[in-house]
């Protein structure tokens, strides 16, 4: 990935644009050894682009700048219910030539206009997920997640979830270490657990115990332990059913999914930074054996652990493993 084109339109939401600048427009930092991209902001009609926050921006470049971009990002705008045919055509053309297409928040409506959501799993801000389903019946809308990757199309939920989606893509292209460094620079989590279900407006549940934060911290440090619902419930002095319910209320996901995601992330880091065999890594992170690690890793990352190591491991690790 070399060139990143961000498409803005009248009514642009500044946070969406700023978040993409934070991830993709950074200059080189020697201490991070971060990738640097040819970053360009473009718009259907160059010149003044009105924002929704009391100030406007000036954009020099037209949509032709997106024609050779490796990643085309559509930033949300206020009147998202009226997608621009011009911008939709840019998204469709980028997808056709194999580029990444990323729609942040309600910009997913533009991908629907482009025909890129038909039969595809996607997301948008939870407030507008019903509208997206109604407007594009062929889309498989999931309003309970922070982002979705389906093929080379990525959709992110509202506001800060754009960073989650961008960091996910950076992990896909450059590995977990690079994504973690980018997250550290921005002072955000490298990977947030749970989904939009945590943020949907609802009555606050009547929790009878303290937060699960201390337990979750312990889990991350002890991934090789027995982390079944029953074992974790015992640590919290709860029944398994009560613990599972409390866990979902506080994290937006199940204990099994949360633990599995952290075990995969830990395996990812070990594959990049060590020459230990996959069987050893599987035991170290709590999967028990290489077959189970391969199953979960491939399902989550789309590649096998061995292939991931060949792509992202440090050069000396690859040579040692060979």
C-alpha angles and dihedrals in degrees: 000000000000111000127049120189120192117198118210129179139184108297091035115174106231097211091057091052093043093051091054091048090052092055104035108023101058120127120231117293111195092204090058100032086215125179115256122213137201094249122193133172114210139176139188092255114025117226129051115017115189119224129201095238107072098273135074133216132220117229121191100189132077128214092273087081088070093057094091101026119129089210125031115193123193112205117209122256133198097250094050092149088073105058116196112247088211093056092042088055090052090052092048092049092049091052092046092057093047101257123142114262118201125184116189119210114317091002082090086085088067091055088051089054088051091054092243096122098057107121089351128122111237145151142211136175109317092238091063104033092102091052091050091052091048094047094046110027092179092063120098098220119196111189094179099073136073095227142349131214115198110172107312093334119098126187123186132199124237129319112318092026086075088072091049090053093045092050089048089055091047089054089051094052104032108017137254096288094058092045091049091052091051091049091048091052091052091043093235132121114276089223127010118207125221125026147246089304085082091062104038110116110256140134112293108252117243100246115193096192139053121272119288090234097109091049092049090051089052091049093054090053094046106041093145092062127094100280099173119140089253094052094045091046090055090054089054093043091239137124114259092248094050092046093050091050093047091047093055091046092054101036106024092234142067125275091243094052092045094049093044092052091053092046090052091048091051091048089050091055093047092049089055099043107033139047093221115135119259091248091058092047091050091056093042093056096040104257091116099216141027095251093059091046091051091050096052096036094051092046092050102037102026094234135074120259090249093053091045090054092050090053103040111020119111112265094250091052092053091049092048092048091049 
